Amino acid sequence: MSIAAPDADLGVVWDLTFDDAPVALSTAHDLVAVAGAEGTTGVLEAATGAAVGTVELPGGALHAALSPDARHLAATGPTGYALWRREDGTTTVRESGAWSSAVRWADAERFAVTSGRRTLVLDSGGQELWATEPAASTVTDLAWMRGGRRLAVAAYGAVRCHERHQAAPVRTYPYIGSHLALAVAPTDRWICSGNQDASIHIWRTRDGSELTMSGYPEKVSRLAFDDSGCWLAADGAPDVTVWDFRGKGPAGTAPRSLRCHETVTALAWRPGPDGHLATGGHDGTIALWRATAGRPETRLRPARILDGDAAVTALAWAGPQLLVSAYRDGRVRAHHLPSRTAL
């Protein structure tokens, strides 16, 4: 890993190059984790980019997540998962042979990983606490609800919700199709899935009523709610669509459209309620948006564009003023941006 000089014109705080191609980013407290396709996950200081630790996962990495207190890191891959402890730098690797695509922390002490057709819930020491019963197919994504007391799991045909220590689901939200991404509103009012059939499916958790937004030209594989739970950003087209979930939700409404990239490869909401969104593209550009401005059916223009030399593979905010970006050629950069109310 090598570190280049910062570019003051673009507000670059640090700029470094990994020997592995980054596929995912995670931020928490004072750390940034960079997961590489070949299985190396680097842990860095968010403020400086200095190396803190390294996690090696045989068979490659697909995802990584720092615990909320930044004391642990869990990484997943095609052959299993690994757990890193900041206190002493130790790594525990579990090579289960099962496809593990997603990991999410419920709190500082518990996390969940997908493991083939099941989801495992473990403590921060790596001990299994409980597991879901097998789904109909490989679990593709998961999310915690109700402050970490309920777990939503996506697999072909349904999103299933599990209470703590209950293998069987307590609530099932059916949809015949392959779910690629799962997003739960911070208010827990809505569960949304991005799907292989180029649609977004939505359930209102209170009564199970549902809605499908179809007609996307491509599969929808990236979904994200902002901190308020009022706005959902999605890929699935050259335009990023931003749906309004205020009031009764998006039924009968049109989204705002954000076009800057021919192919969208990453998106991340800025922390806070101001509606600022960062998107990345295959062309190497990063666009910053006031994504909730205008009216439905509005096509917005970027507030600012940052140029890169390779496809953007991941974006993550380390607080409201530091945007971390990863590129296919191994570059990872941290941009310092204006105050939360400006771009």
N, C-alpha and C positions, 0 to 999 in steps of 0.2 A: 504494500500500500504506500503510495507517495502523495504528498500534499503540495499543491501548487499555490502560488501567491494569490491573495484575494483580488477581485476586480471591483474597485470602488465604484465605478460607473453603474454597475448593476446591483450594488448593495450586497456583494458576495462576501460573507463573513469567513467561510472556509471552503476549500475545493480540494477534493482528494480523488484518487483512483484506486479501485479494488482490482485484484487479480481475478475476481469472479464477476459474472454478470448479475447485477442486482435484480431481484424479482419482487421484493416487498420491503417496506419501511415500517417501523413502529417507533413511537416517541412516548416518553413518560418522564415526568419530573425533570431531571437534568441529563437524560440519556437519549440516544438515538440508536436503534438497531437496524442493520442493513443485511437482509437475507440474500444469499447468492445462489444461483441456479445449481451450482455444483456441490452445495452443501455447507459452505462457509458463511456463518453469520457474524459480522463484526459489530461490536458494541462500542459506541463513541460518546465522548462528551458533547452535548448539544451546543455548548457555547464556543468550543474551539475545534471540534473534530478529532481531538486526541483519542487514541485507542485506549479502551478500558478493558476489553476482553474479547475472546473469540470462541465461538461454538462450532464444532464440526459435527455434521449429521450425515452419515454414510448414505449414499443413494441420491443426494440432492435435497434442496429445500424448496418449499412452496410458499410458506408463510412464517411469520415470526411475530410475537407479541410480548412486550414488556409488561410486567405487573404494574399496577397504578403507583406503587411506591418505588418502582425501579430497582427493587432488590432481587428480582428474578426475571428470567427470559425463557419463554417456551418457543421452540421452533418445530415445524412440522414438515414432512416430506413424503415421498412415495413409499418409503419403507418403514416409517415410524415417526418418532418425535424425540426431542432432547430438551432437557431442563438445565439452565445455567443459574448458578447462585453467585451474586455479586460479592458477598462477604468474603469468600475465599477463592472464587474463580472456578469452582468445580463444575463439571458437566456430567449429567446422567443421561445416557442414551438408551432408549427403548426401541429396538429393532423388531417390531411386531410382524413385519411383512405386509401390513395392511396400509392402504392408501390413506394418508392423513393430510388433508388439504387445509384445514382451518383450525385456529386456536383463538380462544377468547377468555379473558380473565373476568371472573365474577366480582372479585375484590382482590385485596392484596394476598389472600390466603388460599384462594381456589381458582382453578381454571379448567376449561373443557377443551378437549381435542377430538376431532373426528378421527375414527379409526375403522376404515372399511365401512360396513353397514351400521356400526354402532358409534356412539359418542361416549367418551370416557370423561369423568369428572375426577380431578386429582387435587391434592393439597399442594402447598408450595414446596414440600419436600419430595414430591413425586409419587406419593402413595395414593393408590386408587381408592376413591371414596364410594363411588357407585358408577353404574353404566346403564345406558338405555338398552332396551331390547332391540334386536336387529330391525332395521328398516327394510323396505322393499328393494332398495338398491344402495349404492355407495352414498354416504352422506356428503353433501357438497358444501354446506355452510351452516352456521349456527349463530345464535345471539342470545344474550341474557336479558331477562325482563324482571320487572318488579324488584329492582335493586339486587339482583342476583339470586332471587328465590325461585325463579322459573326459567327454564331453558327451552328455547325454540330451536328445532332441528329441521333442516330442509333435506329431503331426498325425493326421488321420483314419486309423483302422485300426491304429495301432501307436505305440509309443514306441521310437525307434531310438537306439542308443548308438554314438558315434563316438570313435575315438582321435584324437590330435593329428595334423593334416595328412592325415587320411584321409577323403575325400569319401563313400565307401561305408560303411555301418554295419558294425560288428564284432559287434553283437548286436541282435536285434530281439525286442521283446515285443509280440505281436499282441493287438489287441482291436478288434472291429468296432464302431466308434462314434466320436463326436466328443469329443476330449479338450479340456476347458476350462482345466484347471489341473494342474500337475505338482508333486509334492513328493517329494524323495529324502531318506531318513533320513540324518542326519549320520554314521551308522555305515556308510552305503552298503549296508545289508542289504536295504532295501526301496525299491521305486519305486511310487508311488501316483498315480493320475490321477483327477481329478474330471470327471464326464462329463455331456454333454447329455442322456443318457437317465436322469438322476436316479440315478446310481450312483457308487460308488468302486471302482476296480479296482486290485488289488494284485499285484505280482510280487515274489517272493523272488529277489534277484539271483544268489544262489549256484547255484540249479538251475532257475530259470525257472518254478517252481510258482506258481500264481496263485489268486486269490480275488476274488469280486465281492460287495460289500455293496450290495444294491439296495433298492428300496422307499422311497427318499426322495421326498417330495411335490414337490420342485422340483429343477432341475438343480443339480449340485454345481460351483460355480465358484471356491471358496476352500478351499485345503488348506494346512496348515502343521504341520510337526514342531517339537517343542520341542528345546532344545539337547541333551538326552540321547538323542534319537532313539527314545524309548520311548512317546511319546504323539503322536497325530495329531488335530488339530482340523479340523472340516469344517462348512461350511454345508449348504444343501439343504433346510432346514426352519426353522420358527420356533425350534426347539431347535438349538443348536450341539452336535454330537456329538463326543465325545472318546474315541478308540479306544486300547486298551492293546496296544502292540507288544512288551512284554517277553516273554521266553521264546520260545515258538514263534509268537508273533504273535496276531492277533485272531480267527483261525478258531474258530468255535463260541462266541464270547463276545458280550456285549452292551456297548454304549458307555455312558459317563456322559452325561447330558443336561443342557444348560445353557439355561434359558429365561428370557429377559428382553425380547427384541425380537420384534415380529411379523414383521419382515423383517430378516435379518442383512445388513449391508453392509460389515463389516470385522472382521478378527481378527488378533491379534498376540500371540505368546508373550513374556513377560518374559524377558530373558537370565538364564541360570542354570538349575539343576536343580529348582527349588522348585514347578513346576507352576502358576505364576501366568499367567493368560490375560486379555487385554483384548479385548472384543468391542464393536462399534458397530452401531447400528441406524438404520433409516430414520426412526424417531421422534426422533432426535437424542440418544438416551441412549448412554452408554458404561458397560459393566458390567465390573467386575474380579472375577475368579473364582480360587478355589483349585480348579483344574479337574481335578486328579487325586485329590481327596479321595473318600471313600466307596467303595462297591463298584459293580461293573457293574450297570447298570439304575438307578442312583441318579439322581434329579433334584436337581441342586444349586441353591442360592440364591446370588445375587451377594454377594460380600464387601463391595462398595461400588458405588454408582452415581453417575455424573457426568452432569448434565443439560446439553443444548445446545439451541439454537434451530432447528436445521436438520438434515437428514439427514447422518449421518456418512459420509464417503466413503473415508477411509483412516486407519489407525493405524500408528504405528511407535515403537519404543523407542529412545531415544538414551541407551544405558546402562541400568542396572537401576533407576534412580530417576527418569527423565524420560520421560514418555509424551507423544508428539506426536499430536494429532488434527486432522483436516481435515474441513470441513463444506461442504455444497453451496453455501451462501450466500457462500463465500469466506473464512470464518473459519478460522484456524489457531491452535491453542493448545498450550502445553506445560505439563503438569501435573507438579509434583513430588510423588512418592509416597513412602510410608515405606520403610524398609529392605527389602532383597530378601526377607527372611524374614517380612515382615508386609505387610498391605494396609490 
